[in-house]
């Protein structure tokens, strides 16, 4: 239908024959208005918009997927303290991975991303390199996912237990590196710290060291074999200090304590474990704290104030938060029969 203005124009052309004819595509009496406009441009624009929207969605999904992929720790930074896995795998295959979920759950928070954590761990490793002194396979086992009745149990490192050797370093190493067939004789730690501060790796973190027999702490004990007492070895990380010469006689006589080099290396080891496994405050304890037999006193003459001071200064120097610079030692034993 033509508008009133168009009708007036048509009337004027009828009165003036000299007026030119309208173009073929212009509306008029012989050229009525088309019922619909061409849809080609609109259709092309709609398709282009949908394509761009789909590409944007795919890009978002790809970004989310990449962010959720596990981030494997680079062993060149010393993030795999085991060095040698008991199953013969390389360090990157020995189970130490830091995923995005793990990073979020880490209690001692070193600010920043994985690169910052690598730098922090390199800083915390200190000046003493980790040396390999692997224990005999008979003296350690696998962290089990179920107890002897087949019930699921915790098997990730969640507790750090401090020990002393009572004997000298060479005697202790000979003990751990000898084949032992009796359950009562099998023993090991994950790490041994010499009088000069050397850190000797005996058992990989991913394995279960036999550091504490009849033991418990806050209900962490698990019975893995019928006839054996429950133990917390399935979730423990064991580190032992080589005793002073005057402490080799067990419970008798004097005990002059540990060297500054040992405290520094112990601080470094504890800090690395706390960062790697998210071990929180109050979960660094002694063998005496967790022993249920009442016969263990190690590490004797241990200076907790010295350790706390070393830990705080080293933790802060390597970028740790003041809120996580406390080991949370309470001195209260929380285990028993």
HELIX and SHEET records of a PDB file:
HELIX    1   1 UNK A    4  UNK A   15  1                                  12    
HELIX    2   2 UNK A   40  UNK A   67  1                                  28    
HELIX    3   3 UNK A   75  UNK A   77  5                                   3    
HELIX    4   4 UNK A   91  UNK A   93  5                                   3    
HELIX    5   5 UNK A  100  UNK A  105  1                                   6    
HELIX    6   6 UNK A  114  UNK A  124  1                                  11    
HELIX    7   7 UNK A  137  UNK A  139  5                                   3    
HELIX    8   8 UNK A  169  UNK A  176  1                                   8    
HELIX    9   9 UNK A  245  UNK A  247  5                                   3    
HELIX   10  10 UNK A  260  UNK A  277  1                                  18    
HELIX   11  11 UNK A  287  UNK A  290  1                                   4    
HELIX   12  12 UNK A  304  UNK A  317  1                                  14    
HELIX   13  13 UNK A  322  UNK A  324  5                                   3    
SHEET    1   A 6 UNK A 130  UNK A 132  0                                        
SHEET    2   A 6 UNK A 199  UNK A 201  1                                        
SHEET    3   A 6 UNK A 191  UNK A 193 -1                                        
SHEET    4   A 6 UNK A 236  UNK A 241  1                                        
SHEET    5   A 6 UNK A 159  UNK A 164  1                                        
SHEET    6   A 6 UNK A 284  UNK A 286  1                                        
SHEET    1   B 2 UNK A 140  UNK A 142  0                                        
SHEET    2   B 2 UNK A 207  UNK A 209 -1                                        
END                                                                             
